[in-house]
Amino acid sequence: MEACMNVEREADKVLGKFHGVWNHAERTFDEMIENLASRQEELSKSPCDDQFNLFHNHLLLSSIKRVREITTRLSNEHKDIHSSVSKVGKSIDKNFVSELIDLNQDPTYGNEDRMKLLNTVVFEHFLRQGMLDIAENLSQEANLDVPESAKEPFVEINRILAALKERNLEPALQWALNHRDQLRAQNSSLEFKLHRLRFIELVRLGPEKQYEALFYARNFSQFAGAHEKELQVLMGSFLYIRQGLEVSPYARLLDPINWLDICDVFTQDACALLGLSIESPLTVGVSAGAIALPALQKIKQVMQQRQCHVMWTAKDELPIEVELEPSQRYHSIFACPILRQQASENNPPMRLACGHAISRDSLNKLINGSKIKCPYCPVESSPNDAKQLHL
Ligand SMILES: [Zn+2]
């Protein structure tokens, strides 16, 4: 954090200087142009005899001299900004360790296939963010060769999300209708929530929309079972259509958070339907990496101090456990709490009779005669009662 502050201080200095120089330059240019214009006028007023008299000569020479002075001064100020900018660079070098590359011994992006994989992840991230033109450029430059059909779902999701942000429910409702069966199969409340927002909107608009709201309420019949309580609230709010929803006990229905919520619900359901993760893999990867990096850096320093030159040998495995947020955990993996190894086909997780799980290798090591003592509880049981777990 302190490193960030140090760099920020330098960056602020540059910004301050830049604004100062910018304002000064603008003012100077205006003055200079004004000055030259007035001199031009003076010159044009004098009788045209194709001959410059001494006065004209003096006028021109002094103008040229002044312009030269000003441009020299401005270019000096410009140079000064450059030196401040380079100070920011130096400050970054000083405050941040740039040698992160050797934290990774395996050349992660060393071959073409892996590079392509990385580019594809970045490409998908742009699509998810709705930056379609940037994604398109990247795909061309990196020869990703992505079929049109792969882009369509993202384009559609972004179009619907953009409409929802404008409080236009139509595209989302249409989408929910088209995917009704699949959405129901995954217990989605998207369609109900969309109708609910539309109804609240009609009630908000007052008595003028009274009949429309009443008519619209018919859409709720299919949700009577699953959303009974919420429907009661909505019907209750209808009583206040004349008085105004905002001054009624149902004012919370107008909370703008409902519109943010619907965007989240839509994204979640649409991603689930398309078999995509809700968060972009790039975002998750980068934030998980940012959590892991300080610990890895520390362990690298310790290993260097103790002169251990081999950092870690196991491929695809970190030398320490990194605690990530639950939202950043993707694959069901089992790391043995005793041997601190990731379970594999040859060393699968085993559930002891007491319910605790350890890897098979640990189990074999802990067997004492015909008994095994659980390292956790510690209940004794027979190793034969241990069952393999399948994740
Ligand atoms: Zn146990």
Residues whose N, C-alpha, C, O or C-beta is under 5 A from the ligand:
A	BS01	ZN	C354 H356 C374 Y376 C377 V379
